[in-house]
Amino acid sequence: MKGKRFAFVSPNSTSGYLVPMVKFKATGINPERDFASVKYSGSHDKVQADLAAGVVDAIADEKPSFLRSQKSGKLNTTKYKIIWESDPIPTGPIVVSTKLPPQLIADLKRVLINSPAGLVDVSGTQSAGYTLTKDSDYEPIRQLKTSLESNTGAAK
């Protein structure tokens, strides 16, 4: 990858920036130094479009989105392949207002928890199912961010 053009999704993306950047740093890769150029495309769709258009040579992306784009024909399966995959990371939560009636909140929780795996979720990804979360479930992501900030001196 040295000397190639690379795109991240956004400095605010866990799968499209934070996790790959931590891996780069851990392996001694400095994207600003080692890649010919670094771009922030802005979304998973846009980073894939930049790859398909030849604007960049490689991207950081989330696997489900990448595989959906391959399945739909947006990304040629013989031209692009996954070269590294992180351990699973928590996905974004589904959050509702506490102003909703308590029974509605309880019903929503029950419906989601009891939904079968394989349903398409709000992001268009096949769901592996739902579970209740708590704030501490996201602590590993906060630790990655803190680690990256301490290694670079500042957050992007």
Secondary structure, DSSP 8 states (H G I E B T S, - for coil): -TT-EEEES-TT-IIIIIHHHHHHHHTT--HHHHSSEEEE-SSHHHHHHHHHTTS-SEE---HHHHHHHHHHTSS-TTT-------S----------TTS-HHHHHHHHHHHHHS-TT-B-TTSSB--------GGGGHHHHHHHHHHHHHHSS--
